[in-house]
């Protein structure tokens, strides 16, 4: 029986696919060409990509890094986390350079991105990750010493400051972008690093329910978690006009302002996805060799995300006036898949040569 939690690997590949679908649908004009009523379910799925990946990041911290921390100490996890943080930062900078070449950014704004004082076209989540991965170190130390519920308490405490942060108005554009990305102060993009901690922490909580001896524990406790999240979401929706919710959620206004409803819906969708994937690929499943092709994006998530967004930054201003069908973004994703497949084969051969 396999002790690897394979459904997390599948969910990661799926999350990257959703992100690339959302970005390519936007740049190939699908979202703007078709009425919202024609694709609400697809849009709901694609908007769940970022929170799902943050949730899965939390699960990986719980399943892999916490175990290493307990077994081998802090020195066993710091180098890899620092390296991954730098890789995310590098991916963000490369996306910015592509934005400069493609005409999205001026030289001044491209330079400002290096300090997180300007936004890029689709690369902003990478700057959030580059900081979150470093923050994973204290989060794991707190988790180890005080338990998982200490992180949930921390997440709740963070949201207690939301009314204060939401009332702060920053006029300087660059400072606004930086403060919005780091602390959720301002309206220049979310999810912020600070508020993303709640998604990561609940992802860790979800993973803590995994038990190979009691396979029903994970779906049962996650169902309870989902019920709590849906109750919170239902209450917020009850006091929010439906038209306002649809407009602000699907146009990323709630996300950009780090509104609680974005996180309650996002977390609910993440848990629903995890429950579904855990049912499709139960604990202890031994995978068939051909399934490795389905996990390509998951194994190379950063490379796939960065390469796809670099291409979109380079071509969008040259294709924005062209009318495309649904086949165009799907073809684009297939091209990215082929590029990543070739990249992985070359990388594996180089590693094999180094070992021989």
C-alpha positions as CSV (number, residue, x, y, z in Angstrom):
1,X,0.0,0.0,0.0
2,X,1.3,3.4,-1.0
3,X,1.9,5.9,1.9
4,X,2.0,8.9,-0.4
5,X,-1.0,11.1,-0.4
6,X,-1.5,11.0,-4.2
7,X,-4.7,13.1,-4.3
8,X,-2.7,16.2,-3.2
9,X,-0.4,15.7,-6.3
10,X,-3.4,15.4,-8.6
11,X,-5.1,18.5,-7.0
12,X,-1.9,20.5,-7.5
13,X,-1.8,19.7,-11.2
14,X,-5.5,20.5,-11.5
15,X,-5.0,23.9,-9.7
16,X,-2.3,24.8,-12.2
17,X,-4.6,23.8,-15.1
18,X,-7.3,26.0,-13.7
19,X,-4.9,29.0,-13.3
20,X,-3.7,28.7,-16.9
21,X,-7.3,28.3,-18.1
22,X,-8.4,31.5,-16.4
23,X,-5.4,33.5,-17.7
24,X,-5.6,32.2,-21.2
25,X,-9.4,32.6,-21.3
26,X,-8.9,36.3,-20.4
27,X,-6.1,37.0,-22.8
28,X,-7.7,35.2,-25.7
29,X,-10.9,37.2,-25.1
30,X,-13.2,34.3,-24.0
31,X,-14.4,36.0,-20.9
32,X,-15.2,39.2,-22.7
33,X,-16.7,37.6,-25.8
34,X,-19.3,35.4,-24.2
35,X,-22.0,36.4,-21.7
36,X,-21.3,35.5,-18.1
37,X,-24.5,33.3,-18.1
38,X,-22.7,31.1,-20.6
39,X,-19.8,30.2,-18.4
40,X,-20.6,30.8,-14.7
41,X,-19.5,27.3,-13.6
42,X,-16.2,27.5,-15.5
43,X,-15.5,30.9,-14.0
44,X,-16.3,29.6,-10.5
45,X,-13.8,26.8,-11.0
46,X,-11.0,29.0,-12.4
47,X,-11.4,31.6,-9.6
48,X,-10.7,28.8,-7.2
49,X,-7.2,28.2,-8.6
50,X,-5.2,30.6,-6.4
51,X,-6.9,29.7,-3.1
52,X,-6.7,26.0,-3.9
53,X,-3.0,26.2,-4.5
54,X,-2.5,28.1,-1.3
55,X,-4.6,25.5,0.5
56,X,-2.4,22.7,-1.0
57,X,0.7,24.6,0.0
58,X,-0.6,24.4,3.6
59,X,-1.2,20.7,3.2
60,X,2.4,20.1,1.9
61,X,3.7,22.0,4.9
62,X,1.8,19.7,7.2
63,X,2.6,16.5,5.4
64,X,6.2,17.0,4.4
65,X,7.9,19.9,6.1
66,X,6.5,19.4,9.5
67,X,7.6,15.8,9.5
68,X,11.1,16.8,8.4
69,X,11.2,19.5,11.1
70,X,10.2,16.9,13.8
71,X,12.6,14.3,12.5
72,X,15.7,16.3,11.5
73,X,15.3,19.8,12.8
74,X,15.1,23.3,11.3
75,X,18.3,22.9,9.4
76,X,16.7,20.2,7.3
77,X,13.9,22.5,5.9
78,X,15.4,26.0,5.8
79,X,17.6,25.5,2.7
80,X,14.9,24.1,0.5
81,X,12.4,26.8,1.6
82,X,14.8,29.6,1.0
83,X,15.6,28.1,-2.4
84,X,11.9,27.8,-3.3
85,X,11.3,31.3,-2.2
86,X,14.1,32.6,-4.4
87,X,12.7,30.6,-7.4
88,X,9.3,32.2,-6.9
89,X,10.8,35.6,-6.7
90,X,12.9,34.9,-9.9
91,X,9.7,33.7,-11.6
92,X,8.0,37.0,-10.6
93,X,10.9,39.0,-12.0
94,X,11.0,37.0,-15.3
95,X,7.3,37.7,-15.7
96,X,7.9,41.4,-15.1
97,X,10.6,41.4,-17.8
98,X,8.2,39.7,-20.2
99,X,5.7,42.4,-19.3
100,X,8.2,45.1,-20.1
101,X,9.1,43.5,-23.5
102,X,5.4,42.9,-24.2
103,X,4.4,46.5,-23.5
104,X,2.5,46.0,-20.2
105,X,5.2,47.7,-18.1
106,X,7.4,50.7,-18.4
107,X,11.0,50.5,-17.4
108,X,10.1,52.4,-14.2
109,X,7.3,50.1,-13.2
110,X,9.3,47.0,-14.2
111,X,12.0,48.2,-11.8
112,X,9.4,48.9,-9.1
113,X,8.2,45.3,-9.3
114,X,11.6,44.1,-7.9
115,X,10.5,45.8,-4.6
116,X,6.9,44.7,-4.9
117,X,5.9,48.3,-5.5
118,X,4.2,47.6,-8.8
119,X,2.0,44.8,-10.2
120,X,2.6,42.5,-13.1
121,X,0.3,40.8,-15.6
122,X,-0.5,37.5,-13.8
123,X,2.8,37.2,-11.9
124,X,1.6,38.8,-8.7
125,X,0.8,35.6,-6.8
126,X,4.5,34.6,-7.2
127,X,5.6,37.6,-5.0
128,X,3.1,36.5,-2.4
129,X,4.5,33.0,-2.5
130,X,8.1,34.2,-2.2
131,X,7.2,35.8,1.1
132,X,4.8,33.1,2.3
133,X,7.4,30.4,1.9
134,X,9.8,32.3,4.2
135,X,6.9,32.8,6.7
136,X,6.4,29.0,6.6
137,X,9.4,28.6,8.9
138,X,7.8,30.5,11.9
139,X,4.4,28.9,11.1
140,X,5.9,25.4,11.2
141,X,7.7,26.2,14.5
142,X,4.5,27.5,16.0
143,X,2.7,24.4,14.7
144,X,5.3,22.1,16.2
145,X,5.4,23.7,19.6
146,X,1.8,24.7,20.2
147,X,-0.2,22.5,17.9
148,X,-2.4,23.1,14.8
149,X,-5.1,25.0,16.7
150,X,-2.6,27.7,17.6
151,X,-2.4,28.5,13.8
152,X,-6.2,28.6,13.5
153,X,-6.2,31.0,16.5
154,X,-3.6,33.1,14.7
155,X,-5.7,33.2,11.6
156,X,-8.8,34.3,13.5
157,X,-6.7,37.0,15.2
158,X,-5.5,38.3,11.8
159,X,-9.1,38.8,10.7
160,X,-9.9,40.8,13.8
161,X,-7.8,43.6,12.3
162,X,-9.7,43.6,9.0
163,X,-12.0,46.6,9.8
164,X,-8.9,48.6,10.8
165,X,-6.9,47.7,7.7
166,X,-9.9,48.3,5.5
167,X,-10.4,51.8,6.8
168,X,-6.8,52.9,6.0
169,X,-6.5,54.9,2.7
170,X,-3.1,55.2,1.1
171,X,-2.7,57.7,-1.7
172,X,0.7,56.8,-2.9
173,X,0.3,54.2,-5.7
174,X,3.6,52.3,-5.1
175,X,3.1,52.2,-1.3
176,X,-0.5,51.2,-1.9
177,X,0.5,48.2,-4.0
178,X,3.2,47.1,-1.5
179,X,0.9,47.4,1.5
180,X,-2.0,45.7,-0.3
181,X,0.1,42.7,-1.3
182,X,1.8,42.3,2.1
183,X,-0.9,43.3,4.6
184,X,-4.2,43.8,2.7
185,X,-4.2,47.5,3.3
186,X,-5.4,49.2,0.1
187,X,-7.2,47.9,-3.0
188,X,-4.3,47.0,-5.3
189,X,-4.5,43.3,-5.3
190,X,-5.1,40.2,-3.2
191,X,-4.9,37.8,-1.7
192,X,-2.4,39.4,0.6
193,X,0.4,37.6,2.4
194,X,-1.1,38.3,5.8
195,X,-4.6,37.1,4.9
196,X,-3.3,34.1,2.9
197,X,-2.0,32.7,6.2
198,X,-5.5,31.8,7.0
199,X,-5.8,29.7,3.8
200,X,-2.4,28.0,4.4
201,X,-3.3,27.3,8.1
202,X,-6.6,25.7,7.2
203,X,-4.8,23.7,4.6
204,X,-2.5,22.4,7.3
205,X,-5.6,21.7,9.5
206,X,-7.1,19.7,6.7
207,X,-4.0,17.7,6.2
208,X,-3.7,16.9,9.9
209,X,-6.9,14.8,9.5
210,X,-5.1,12.3,7.2
211,X,-4.9,9.0,8.9
212,X,-3.9,5.8,7.0
213,X,-5.4,3.6,9.8
214,X,-8.7,5.4,9.7
215,X,-9.4,6.4,6.1
216,X,-12.8,7.8,7.0
217,X,-11.3,10.4,9.3
218,X,-10.2,12.7,6.5
219,X,-13.5,13.0,4.6
220,X,-15.5,13.1,7.8
221,X,-13.5,15.9,9.5
222,X,-13.2,17.9,6.2
223,X,-17.0,17.6,5.8
224,X,-17.3,19.2,9.2
225,X,-14.8,21.9,8.2
226,X,-16.7,22.5,5.0
227,X,-20.0,22.8,6.9
228,X,-18.5,25.5,9.1
229,X,-17.1,27.4,6.1
230,X,-20.4,27.2,4.2
231,X,-22.2,28.5,7.3
232,X,-19.9,31.5,7.4
233,X,-20.3,32.0,3.7
234,X,-24.1,31.7,3.9
235,X,-24.3,34.3,6.6
236,X,-22.2,36.8,4.6
237,X,-24.3,36.1,1.5
238,X,-27.5,36.6,3.5
239,X,-26.4,40.2,4.3
240,X,-25.0,40.9,0.8
241,X,-27.1,41.7,-2.2
242,X,-26.8,38.8,-4.7
243,X,-26.1,41.1,-7.7
244,X,-23.4,42.9,-5.7
245,X,-21.8,39.5,-4.8
246,X,-21.7,38.3,-8.4
247,X,-20.2,41.5,-9.7
248,X,-17.5,41.9,-7.0
249,X,-16.6,38.3,-6.7
250,X,-16.2,37.4,-10.4
251,X,-14.6,40.7,-11.2
252,X,-12.0,40.2,-8.5
253,X,-13.1,43.2,-6.5
254,X,-13.5,41.1,-3.3
255,X,-10.1,39.5,-4.0
256,X,-8.4,42.8,-4.6
257,X,-9.7,44.3,-1.4
258,X,-9.1,41.1,0.6
259,X,-12.8,41.0,1.6
260,X,-13.8,38.2,4.0
261,X,-16.3,36.8,1.5
262,X,-13.5,36.0,-1.0
263,X,-11.8,33.9,1.6
264,X,-14.9,32.1,2.9
265,X,-15.9,31.2,-0.7
266,X,-12.4,30.4,-1.7
267,X,-11.8,28.1,1.3
268,X,-15.1,26.4,0.8
269,X,-14.2,25.6,-2.8
270,X,-10.8,24.4,-1.8
271,X,-12.2,22.0,0.7
272,X,-14.8,20.7,-1.8
273,X,-12.1,20.1,-4.3
274,X,-10.0,18.2,-1.7
275,X,-12.9,16.1,-0.6
276,X,-13.6,15.1,-4.2
277,X,-10.0,14.3,-5.1
278,X,-9.6,12.3,-1.9
279,X,-12.6,10.2,-2.9
280,X,-11.4,9.7,-6.5
281,X,-7.8,8.8,-5.3
282,X,-8.2,7.2,-1.8
283,X,-5.4,6.9,0.7
284,X,-3.2,3.9,-0.1
285,X,-3.9,4.0,-3.8
286,X,-1.1,2.6,-6.0
287,X,-0.9,4.7,-9.2
288,X,-0.6,3.2,-12.7
289,X,2.5,4.3,-14.6
290,X,0.5,6.3,-17.2
291,X,-0.9,8.6,-14.5
292,X,2.5,10.3,-14.3
293,X,1.5,12.3,-17.4
294,X,-1.5,13.7,-15.5
295,X,0.9,15.0,-12.8
296,X,3.2,16.9,-15.1
297,X,1.9,20.3,-14.2
298,X,2.0,19.4,-10.5
299,X,5.6,18.2,-10.6
300,X,6.6,21.4,-12.4
301,X,4.1,23.8,-11.0
302,X,6.3,26.9,-10.8
303,X,7.9,26.3,-14.2
304,X,4.5,25.7,-15.9
305,X,2.9,28.8,-14.3
306,X,5.9,31.1,-15.0
307,X,6.4,29.9,-18.6
308,X,2.7,30.3,-19.5
309,X,2.5,33.8,-18.0
310,X,5.7,34.9,-19.8
311,X,4.2,33.8,-23.1
312,X,0.9,35.6,-22.4
313,X,2.8,38.8,-21.4
314,X,4.7,38.7,-24.7
315,X,1.8,38.0,-27.0
316,X,-1.4,39.6,-25.6
317,X,-1.0,43.2,-26.8
318,X,-0.4,41.7,-30.3
319,X,-3.5,39.5,-30.3
320,X,-6.0,41.4,-28.2
321,X,-8.0,42.5,-31.3
322,X,-8.3,39.0,-32.7
323,X,-11.4,37.0,-32.1
324,X,-10.7,33.5,-30.7
325,X,-12.8,30.5,-29.9
326,X,-12.5,28.2,-26.9
327,X,-10.0,26.1,-28.8
328,X,-7.4,28.8,-28.7
329,X,-6.8,28.8,-24.9
330,X,-7.0,25.0,-24.9
331,X,-4.4,24.9,-27.6
332,X,-2.2,27.3,-25.6
333,X,-2.4,25.1,-22.5
334,X,-1.4,22.1,-24.7
335,X,1.6,24.0,-26.0
336,X,2.6,24.8,-22.4
337,X,2.2,21.1,-21.5
338,X,4.5,20.1,-24.4
339,X,7.1,22.7,-23.4
340,X,7.1,21.5,-19.8
341,X,7.2,17.9,-20.9
342,X,10.4,18.6,-23.0
343,X,11.8,20.7,-20.1
344,X,11.3,17.8,-17.7
345,X,12.9,15.3,-20.0
346,X,16.0,17.5,-20.5
347,X,16.2,18.2,-16.8
348,X,16.0,14.5,-15.9
349,X,18.7,13.6,-18.5
350,X,21.0,16.3,-17.1
351,X,20.5,15.0,-13.5
352,X,21.2,11.5,-14.7
353,X,24.5,12.6,-16.2
354,X,25.5,14.3,-13.0
355,X,24.9,11.1,-11.0
356,X,26.7,8.9,-13.5
